[in-house]
Amino acid sequence: MTTGLFWVLFAGFIVGMLVNAFKPLGRMAGMTGLLVTAAIGIAGALAASLSGEALHWWSREHLNGFTAAVIGALIVLLATRFFLRPRALPAA
């Protein structure tokens, strides 16, 4: 495992933990919600980092790759929050 990949995974994990600290998943409580939020953050960080590498914009070893990992994790976590929030039922 390269150092850059470690930092990308670490960034996704930390962003997931921070987002969970401020606004945990409503449907999952405790350790399960914490682990799911961290996994979603890691997935977003990997997606952003690997897509930038595939497009030859940066490598994982550069600061741009780390910054993209943090932003990617935030975007995926916020999108997850948006789509998983409870919806109001229409009045009958």
Sequence and secondary structure as in RCSB ss.txt:
>XXXX:A:sequence
MTTGLFWVLFAGFIVGMLVNAFKPLGRMAGMTGLLVTAAIGIAGALAASLSGEALHWWSREHLNGFTAAVIGALI
VLLATRFFLRPRALPAA
>XXXX:A:secstr
  HHHHHHHHHHHHHHHHHHHHS  SS  HHHHHHHHHHHHHHHHHHHHHHHHHTTS  TTSHHHHHHHHHHHHH
HHHHHHHHHS       
